[in-house]
Amino acid sequence: MQEGKLENTLIGTLDMNFVTLEKDKVVCTMPVGPKTHQPMGLLHGGASVALAETAASIAAFLNIDPEKQYTVGLEINANHLKGKRDGIVTATATPFHIGRSTMVWDIRITDEQGDAICISRCTMAVVTKK
């Protein structure tokens, strides 16, 4: 992941930042503000899902051979547990399953106090390059 490649993506647009990049744990943050609000001034559920899928996607990437494979999102779900108007949210992705053709990641999004904002599960497909 090169910084310039992320700049003009959703990751850059939403100012996501990577804190931990390990095969069994990816942590990334995102500021909560006008870019990520819904009309009532709360964190948009879609922004939370974008953060969750980003964490899972990067985690999956760290578990493949990028010369021979790539990963794509297959399914994601999310339960939004608590509203947030400002500050920072942190997504932590850990694996449920790392297989040859699929991976399933648990993503917990928390606020600065560690309170759960959103819980998500993301299934990633592992595709062999042709």
C-alpha positions in Angstrom: 0.0 0.0 0.0 1.6 3.2 -1.2 0.3 6.4 0.4 -0.2 8.1 -3.0 -2.4 5.2 -4.2 -4.8 5.7 -1.2 -5.1 9.5 -1.6 -7.8 9.4 -4.4 -9.8 6.5 -2.9 -12.6 6.3 -0.4 -9.8 5.7 2.2 -8.3 9.1 1.5 -11.6 10.8 1.0 -12.8 9.7 4.5 -9.3 10.4 6.0 -8.9 6.8 7.3 -5.5 6.1 9.0 -3.8 2.8 9.6 -2.5 2.2 13.1 -1.7 -1.5 13.1 -1.1 -3.7 10.1 -0.6 -7.3 11.2 -1.7 -10.6 9.7 -4.1 -11.3 12.6 -5.0 -7.7 13.5 -5.6 -4.5 11.5 -6.6 -1.3 13.3 -7.6 1.9 11.5 -9.2 5.1 12.5 -11.5 7.6 10.9 -12.6 11.1 12.0 -16.3 11.7 12.6 -17.4 15.0 11.1 -19.1 16.5 8.1 -17.6 14.1 5.6 -19.0 11.1 7.5 -22.3 12.5 8.8 -25.8 11.7 7.8 -28.3 14.6 7.6 -29.0 14.5 11.4 -25.4 15.2 12.2 -24.6 11.6 13.3 -22.0 9.2 11.9 -23.5 7.7 8.8 -23.9 3.9 8.9 -22.4 3.7 5.5 -19.2 5.4 6.7 -18.9 2.8 9.5 -19.4 0.0 7.0 -16.7 1.6 4.7 -14.3 1.7 7.6 -15.1 -1.9 8.6 -14.7 -3.2 5.0 -11.4 -1.3 4.7 -10.0 -2.9 7.8 -11.1 -6.4 6.6 -9.8 -5.8 3.1 -6.4 -4.7 4.3 -6.3 -7.6 6.8 -7.1 -10.1 4.0 -4.5 -8.6 1.8 -1.9 -9.2 4.4 -2.7 -12.9 4.4 -2.3 -13.6 0.7 0.5 -13.8 -1.9 -0.2 -10.6 -3.9 1.8 -11.9 -6.8 -0.6 -14.7 -7.2 -3.8 -13.6 -5.5 -6.1 -10.7 -4.8 -9.1 -10.4 -2.4 -12.5 -8.9 -2.9 -15.4 -8.3 -0.5 -18.1 -11.0 -0.8 -20.4 -10.0 2.1 -20.6 -7.5 4.9 -23.1 -6.9 7.7 -23.1 -4.3 10.4 -25.1 -3.6 13.6 -25.0 0.1 14.5 -25.1 0.3 18.3 -24.4 3.9 19.3 -24.5 7.2 17.6 -21.5 9.6 17.4 -21.3 13.2 16.3 -17.6 14.0 16.4 -14.2 12.7 17.3 -12.6 9.5 16.1 -13.8 6.0 15.6 -11.4 3.0 15.6 -12.0 -0.2 13.7 -10.2 -3.4 14.8 -10.4 -6.4 12.4 -9.5 -9.9 13.7 -10.0 -13.2 11.9 -12.8 -15.7 12.4 -11.5 -17.8 9.5 -8.6 -17.6 7.2 -9.0 -20.2 4.4 -7.6 -20.7 0.9 -10.7 -19.3 -0.9 -12.5 -17.2 1.8 -11.7 -15.3 4.9 -14.2 -14.0 7.5 -13.2 -11.0 9.7 -14.8 -9.6 12.8 -14.6 -5.8 12.9 -15.4 -3.8 16.1 -15.7 -0.1 15.8 -15.3 1.8 19.0 -15.1 5.4 20.2 -12.4 7.1 22.2 -13.7 5.6 25.4 -13.7 2.1 24.0 -17.5 2.0 23.7 -18.9 -0.1 20.8 -20.3 2.0 18.0 -20.7 -0.8 15.4 -20.0 -4.5 15.1 -19.5 -6.0 11.7 -18.6 -9.2 10.0 -17.0 -9.2 6.5 -16.4 -12.2 4.2 -13.6 -11.8 1.7 -13.1 -13.9 -1.4 -9.5 -15.0 -2.3 -9.1 -15.0 -6.0 -6.2 -16.5 -8.0 -4.8 -14.1 -10.6 -5.0 -15.4 -14.2 
